[in-house]
Amino acid sequence: MIGTMSTLSTRCLGRVDRMLRSALPGRCHFCRGPAASDAPWCEACLVALPWNLPACPRCAEPLPPLTPSGLVCGACLSQPPSFVRARVALRYRDEVALLVQSFKFSASPRAGAVLLALLERQLRGVEQLPEALVAVPLHSRRARERGFDQVAWLAERLARRLGLPLVKAQRLRHTPSQVGLSRKARRDNLKGAFSVEQVLPAHVAILDDIVTTGATCEALAQACQARGATLVEVWAVARTPRQ
């Protein structure tokens, strides 16, 4: 049975979220001008963000300008991923890259609150939410080195706001850095790297902060399928364009 967060944990998260929403009230995170309604941005800065359009609907790979909407990329056609779709609204560059780096490496609560709001915004209008959320986990060694697990932070709050159970996955081994590796090398590097102890419902979503080649999400999707999931999708803040 999928467990949920304790009442105490939920209350603590709620208190932290209220504090975050009170920070810089009514100010845009990007330009510090007046914000639009309750959002941490103004309309002009929101429009100026690097939106991931056009993109492959299967893996969210950024596609060339003027590519017809809904066109699946060549990589997904030749080797379809285990997940059925990826919802990644932004590209990892400019203001979004600075925002993610501030959150990931400096544990900025303000940056985290903005990223959480952007995730919620991209999920508006989704007709069918998954039955559970699975966060991409850090290996315990890397979590100790960094002292902060940014995806777990986002996942706990997003799951609570959407009313979804949060399932814990485990990273079985400390994999070498993925930086500079090809798509195939990344997949080989992460093969069998994850496990999920609980039996999963049919429809689950994997949450990550950044998708680069999709290799991490592919490995975790396979682990989810091994525990009963038949429909796996990916949610992330941003997608790195293929070099």
C-alpha positions in Angstrom: 0.0 0.0 0.0 1.3 3.4 -0.9 2.1 5.5 2.2 1.5 9.2 2.7 3.3 11.8 4.7 2.6 12.0 8.4 0.3 14.7 9.7 3.2 16.3 11.4 5.3 16.4 8.2 2.3 17.9 6.3 1.9 20.6 8.9 5.6 21.5 8.8 5.5 21.7 5.0 2.5 23.9 5.1 4.2 26.3 7.6 7.3 26.5 5.4 5.2 27.1 2.3 3.3 30.0 3.9 6.6 31.5 4.9 7.9 31.2 1.3 4.7 32.8 -0.1 5.2 35.7 2.2 8.8 36.4 1.0 9.0 39.3 -1.4 5.2 39.7 -1.4 3.8 41.0 -4.7 7.2 41.2 -6.3 8.4 39.4 -9.5 11.3 37.1 -8.8 13.1 38.0 -12.1 12.7 41.8 -12.3 11.5 42.7 -8.8 8.7 44.7 -10.3 5.0 44.2 -9.3 4.0 40.6 -9.7 0.8 39.3 -11.4 -1.8 38.3 -8.8 -0.4 35.6 -6.4 2.3 34.4 -8.8 6.0 35.1 -8.1 6.5 36.7 -11.6 5.1 39.5 -13.7 3.4 38.8 -17.0 6.3 40.2 -19.1 8.9 38.0 -17.4 6.7 35.0 -17.7 6.4 35.5 -21.4 10.1 36.1 -21.8 11.1 32.7 -20.2 12.7 30.1 -22.5 9.6 28.0 -23.2 10.2 24.5 -24.5 8.4 25.0 -27.8 8.4 23.2 -30.1 9.3 19.9 -28.4 8.9 16.2 -28.8 5.7 15.1 -27.0 7.3 11.8 -26.0 10.7 13.0 -24.4 10.4 16.8 -24.5 13.5 17.1 -26.7 13.6 20.7 -28.0 13.0 20.7 -31.8 13.9 23.2 -34.4 11.7 26.2 -34.9 8.6 25.8 -37.1 8.5 22.0 -36.4 4.9 20.9 -36.6 3.2 20.4 -33.2 3.1 16.8 -32.0 6.0 15.6 -34.1 7.9 12.8 -32.3 11.7 13.2 -32.5 14.0 10.7 -34.3 15.4 9.3 -31.1 12.0 8.3 -29.8 11.0 6.9 -33.2 14.1 4.7 -33.3 14.2 3.7 -29.7 11.0 4.6 -27.8 11.5 5.4 -24.1 9.7 3.4 -21.4 7.7 6.5 -20.4 4.8 7.6 -22.6 5.1 11.3 -22.4 7.2 14.1 -20.8 5.7 17.3 -19.5 8.6 19.8 -19.5 7.5 23.4 -20.2 10.9 25.2 -20.1 14.4 25.0 -21.6 17.4 24.9 -19.3 19.0 28.3 -20.2 19.0 32.0 -19.4 16.8 32.8 -16.3 15.7 29.2 -15.9 19.2 27.9 -15.6 20.1 30.6 -13.0 17.0 29.7 -11.1 17.7 26.0 -11.0 21.3 26.5 -10.1 20.4 28.9 -7.2 18.0 26.2 -5.9 20.1 23.2 -6.5 23.5 24.4 -5.3 22.6 27.2 -2.9 19.3 25.7 -1.5 17.6 29.1 -2.1 14.0 28.7 -0.7 12.8 31.6 -2.9 14.1 29.9 -6.0 12.5 26.6 -4.9 9.2 28.4 -4.4 9.4 29.9 -8.0 10.2 26.5 -9.5 7.4 24.9 -7.6 5.0 27.5 -8.9 6.2 26.9 -12.5 5.7 23.2 -12.1 2.1 23.8 -10.9 1.5 26.1 -13.8 2.6 23.6 -16.4 0.2 21.0 -14.9 -2.9 23.1 -15.2 -5.4 21.6 -17.5 -4.0 18.1 -17.3 -7.1 16.0 -17.7 -5.9 12.9 -15.8 -3.4 13.1 -13.0 -1.3 10.1 -12.1 -2.1 7.9 -9.1 1.3 8.5 -7.5 4.4 10.6 -7.8 7.9 9.2 -7.8 10.9 11.5 -7.3 14.2 10.8 -8.9 16.4 10.0 -5.9 19.9 11.1 -5.0 22.4 8.4 -3.9 22.9 8.7 -0.1 26.6 9.6 -0.7 25.8 12.5 -3.0 23.0 13.7 -0.7 25.5 13.8 2.2 28.0 15.7 0.0 25.5 18.2 -1.2 23.5 18.4 2.0 20.3 19.0 0.1 18.0 17.0 -2.2 16.3 19.5 -4.4 14.0 17.0 -6.2 12.7 15.6 -2.9 12.0 19.1 -1.7 9.9 19.8 -4.8 8.2 16.4 -4.8 7.0 16.6 -1.2 5.3 19.9 -1.8 4.0 19.1 -5.3 2.5 15.8 -4.1 0.8 17.5 -1.2 -0.7 20.3 -3.3 -2.0 17.8 -5.9 -3.2 15.4 -3.4 -1.0 12.6 -4.7 0.8 9.9 -2.7 4.6 10.2 -2.9 6.5 7.0 -3.5 10.1 6.7 -2.5 12.6 5.2 -5.0 16.2 4.2 -4.2 19.3 4.8 -6.1 21.2 1.4 -5.7 24.6 2.6 -6.7 26.6 5.8 -6.9 26.9 6.3 -10.6 29.7 8.3 -12.1 29.0 11.9 -13.3 26.8 12.0 -16.4 28.4 15.2 -17.7 29.9 14.8 -21.1 28.5 11.3 -21.7 26.6 10.4 -24.9 23.0 9.4 -24.8 24.0 5.7 -25.0 26.7 6.0 -22.4 24.3 7.7 -20.0 21.8 4.8 -20.5 24.5 2.2 -19.8 25.7 4.2 -16.8 22.3 4.1 -15.2 21.1 0.6 -16.2 19.7 -1.0 -13.0 20.6 2.0 -10.9 17.1 2.4 -9.3 14.6 0.3 -7.4 11.1 0.9 -6.0 10.1 -1.3 -3.0 6.3 -0.6 -3.1 3.9 -2.1 -5.5 2.8 0.8 -7.7 -0.6 1.7 -9.3 -1.0 1.6 -13.0 -0.4 5.3 -13.7 2.6 7.2 -12.1 4.6 10.3 -12.8 8.4 10.6 -12.3 9.6 14.0 -11.1 13.0 15.5 -11.8 14.4 19.0 -12.0 16.2 18.9 -15.3 16.0 16.3 -18.1 19.2 16.1 -20.2 19.0 13.0 -22.4 16.2 11.3 -20.5 18.5 8.4 -19.4 17.8 8.9 -15.7 14.0 9.0 -16.2 14.3 5.9 -18.5 16.1 3.9 -15.9 13.6 4.9 -13.2 10.6 4.3 -15.5 11.9 0.7 -16.0 12.1 0.3 -12.2 8.5 1.6 -11.9 7.3 -0.9 -14.5 9.0 -3.7 -12.6 6.7 -2.8 -9.6 3.5 -2.8 -11.5 3.2 0.6 -13.3 1.9 0.3 -16.9 1.7 4.0 -17.7 4.7 6.2 -16.7 5.1 9.8 -17.6 7.8 12.4 -16.7 7.4 15.8 -15.1 10.4 18.2 -14.9 11.1 21.9 -14.7 13.4 22.2 -17.7 14.9 20.3 -20.6 18.5 20.7 -21.8 18.7 21.0 -25.6 20.8 18.3 -27.2 24.2 19.6 -28.3 
